[in-house]
Amino acid sequence: MRASGTIALAIATALFSVSCGGGGGSTPTTPSTPSAPPPAGGPVAVTITITGQGGKLAFTPNPATVAAGQTVVFKNMDTVAHHVLLDDGSTQTADIAAGATSAPVTIGANKSYHCTIHPGMVGGFNGTEVEPPPNCNMAYCGG
């Protein structure tokens, strides 16, 4: 008797499992490969490379062409950290370690920028050329 009870329980469990499948009779589909996310709503960020030189040679390209609404990222190819401040004071990067890239920065109407750690490192946007401070005698002033 015990064997027939076990068999009945097994059959009941199997029927319950099948009835709870909820598949509705449709055939399963193979999951598709997810597509790449759509591009963000605005133009792609402009990358400005920190070269490890001074003066106007500290950034490439310099001056950089940046359209309205575009953002800029600074890629530090030097061996020391840098910290970029827009000269109008509207925004700045965090310290950018050697080999790292800054978070995107929106330049707005700003025309120029410099490194706060090395003020002789200067750059401009959209045709603006900037000179290092007068009598600059710190690291990264030449160029």
N, C-alpha and C positions, 0 to 999 in steps of 0.2 A: 504494500500500500504506500509505503513511504516513497518508493521510486516513482509511482504514478503521480504523487503530489508534487515531487520535484519537477517532473516533466511538465505538468500543468502550469506550474509557476514559471518555468522557462518559456513556455509558449505564450503565456500572458504577458511576460516581460517583453518578448520579441514583438508581439502585436502592439503593445503600448509604445514601444520605441518607433515603430514604423508609422503609427498614427500621429505621433508628435513631430514627425519630420517637417510638416508644414510646407513641403515643397510645392504643393498644389499641382503636381504632375508635370511641371516643366523640367526640361533637361538642364543640368548644370552647365554654366559657361566657363570658359577658361578666362582667368583674369587678364586684362590687357596691361601692357607695360605703360606706366604713367608717362605722360608727355612732360616736356620741360615747362616750367612755369612761364606764363607770359611775361614779356619785359615790363619793367616798371613804367609808370605813366609818363615819365619825362626823358629827356635826352641822357645818354650815357655820361658818366663822370669823366672829366678830363684828368689824366694822371700827369703830375709834375714830379720829376725825379730830382731828389736831393743828391748832388754829385760828389760832395766832399771837398769842393773847392770853395773859394771865397768870392766876395763881391757879386757881380752880375753873372759869374760862371757857376754860382752855387746851385742854381735851379735850371732844369731843362724841361720844356722849352721856356725861354725867358726873353721877351714877354710871352705869356701863354694866351691863346685865343679861347675865350670862354663865352658862349652864347648866353643870353638871358635865360634864367631858369636852370642852367646847368650847374652841376656841383664839381668840386675839385677834390682829388685825393693826392696826398704827398707820399711818395715812395722813397724811403730813406736808403740810399745805396752807399752811405758813408759808414764809418766804423764807430761813430759816436751818436748819441741822441740829439735830436733837434726839436724845436717847438716853434711852430709858425703862428704869427699873429698878423691879422689883416690890419693895415695901417690906419684904417678908419675906426678901429677898436670894436667892430661889430661882432667878430668871432675869432676863435683861435683853435688850434689843435691841442690835444694832450701831447705830452712828450712822445716823440716817435722814435722808438728804439732802432738801432742799426738793423737793416733788413726788413723792417716793418713798414706798414702802410697806415696812414692816418684814416680816421673816420671821414666820411664825406663832409665837405664844408661848402656852404653856399656863399658865393662872393657878393651877390647883389650888385650895387653900383661901385663897389670898392675898386680902386685902381692899382694898389700895391700892397706888398707884404714883406715881412722880414722874420728872421729867426730871433727869438727873444734870448736864447742862450748865446748866440753869435750874431750880434746886430749888424755886422758887416755883410752878412748873407742877405741879399735883397732880391726881390722879384717884382714883376708887374704883370698886368693883364691888358689884353686888347690894345697893344701898341705903346703902353706906358713903360718907359725905361727908367729905372731907379738907380741912383748912385749910392754907394756905401756912405755912411756918415763922414763928415769932414774930419781929418786927422785921425782916422781909424787906425789903431795900431794893435788891435786884438787879433786872435786867431780868426781866420776866414775873412779878413778884410780885403786882401789882395784879389786880383782877378782881372 
